Amino acid sequence: MYFTDRGIEELVERRGDEQISVEWLAERLRDFVDLNPEFETPVERFATWLARLDDEDED
């Protein structure tokens, strides 16, 4: 188990029944980066990964 799994588990436990929009998620990610600019690169990578998740492999 990774350390981040605890945060993910808490998220699922607290908000797992909620449905959110991608727009809402994007706003929360922007808010997070505004408060924690040192996480700009990982958040950008995560957002890009989510955006391309359903793309077919280009190998």
GROMACS elastic network, one bead per residue, 0.5 to 0.9 nm:
[ bonds ]
;  ai    aj funct       b0    kb
    1     4     6  0.82227   500
    1     5     6  0.63880   500
    1     6     6  0.85305   500
    2     5     6  0.53245   500
    2     6     6  0.77718   500
    3     6     6  0.60361   500
    3     7     6  0.77919   500
    4     7     6  0.53451   500
    4     8     6  0.63896   500
    4     9     6  0.86475   500
    5     9     6  0.59165   500
    5    10     6  0.84597   500
    6     9     6  0.50597   500
    6    10     6  0.61482   500
    6    11     6  0.85867   500
    7    10     6  0.50465   500
    7    11     6  0.61630   500
    7    12     6  0.86899   500
    8    11     6  0.50204   500
    8    12     6  0.62768   500
    8    13     6  0.85542   500
    9    12     6  0.51420   500
    9    13     6  0.60436   500
    9    14     6  0.85640   500
   10    14     6  0.59761   500
   10    15     6  0.82147   500
   11    14     6  0.52917   500
   11    15     6  0.56427   500
   11    16     6  0.67534   500
   12    15     6  0.53607   500
   12    17     6  0.79001   500
   13    16     6  0.56775   500
   13    17     6  0.84584   500
   14    17     6  0.80985   500
   15    18     6  0.54651   500
   15    19     6  0.85825   500
   16    19     6  0.81573   500
   20    23     6  0.82869   500
   20    24     6  0.64599   500
   20    25     6  0.71628   500
   21    24     6  0.51532   500
   21    25     6  0.64214   500
   21    26     6  0.86614   500
   22    26     6  0.60763   500
   22    27     6  0.86287   500
   23    26     6  0.50637   500
   23    27     6  0.62999   500
   23    28     6  0.87561   500
   24    27     6  0.51824   500
   24    28     6  0.63462   500
   24    29     6  0.87296   500
   25    28     6  0.50985   500
   25    29     6  0.61901   500
   25    30     6  0.86435   500
   26    29     6  0.50772   500
   26    30     6  0.62150   500
   26    31     6  0.86250   500
   26    47     6  0.81159   500
   27    30     6  0.50530   500
   27    31     6  0.61532   500
   27    32     6  0.85808   500
   28    32     6  0.60992   500
   28    33     6  0.86516   500
   29    32     6  0.50143   500
   29    33     6  0.62304   500
   29    34     6  0.85820   500
   29    43     6  0.70938   500
   29    47     6  0.85074   500
   30    33     6  0.51541   500
   30    34     6  0.60991   500
   30    35     6  0.86634   500
   30    40     6  0.89566   500
   30    43     6  0.87807   500
   31    34     6  0.50742   500
   31    35     6  0.63469   500
   31    36     6  0.85210   500
   32    35     6  0.52086   500
   32    36     6  0.58826   500
   32    37     6  0.79961   500
   32    39     6  0.83144   500
   32    40     6  0.88477   500
   32    43     6  0.88413   500
   33    38     6  0.75624   500
   33    39     6  0.61450   500
   33    40     6  0.55982   500
   33    43     6  0.74767   500
   34    37     6  0.57417   500
   34    40     6  0.85410   500
   36    39     6  0.58399   500
   36    40     6  0.75373   500
   37    40     6  0.53124   500
   37    41     6  0.86786   500
   38    41     6  0.75725   500
   38    42     6  0.87414   500
   39    42     6  0.55212   500
   39    43     6  0.60862   500
   39    44     6  0.84852   500
   40    43     6  0.53080   500
   40    44     6  0.60372   500
   40    45     6  0.86355   500
   41    44     6  0.50580   500
   41    45     6  0.61629   500
   41    46     6  0.85850   500
   42    45     6  0.50480   500
   42    46     6  0.60811   500
   42    47     6  0.85715   500
   43    47     6  0.60388   500
   43    48     6  0.84776   500
   44    47     6  0.51538   500
   44    48     6  0.61113   500
   44    49     6  0.85020   500
   45    48     6  0.51257   500
   45    49     6  0.60413   500
   45    50     6  0.86009   500
   46    49     6  0.50180   500
   46    50     6  0.61784   500
   46    51     6  0.85644   500
   47    50     6  0.51075   500
   47    51     6  0.60869   500
   47    52     6  0.86700   500
   48    52     6  0.61972   500
   48    53     6  0.84026   500
   49    52     6  0.52973   500
   49    53     6  0.58235   500
   50    53     6  0.50803   500
   50    54     6  0.83115   500
   51    54     6  0.77907   500
   51    55     6  0.85819   500
   52    55     6  0.52699   500
   52    56     6  0.86544   500
   53    56     6  0.83733   500
   55    58     6  0.84039   500
   56    59     6  0.89780   500
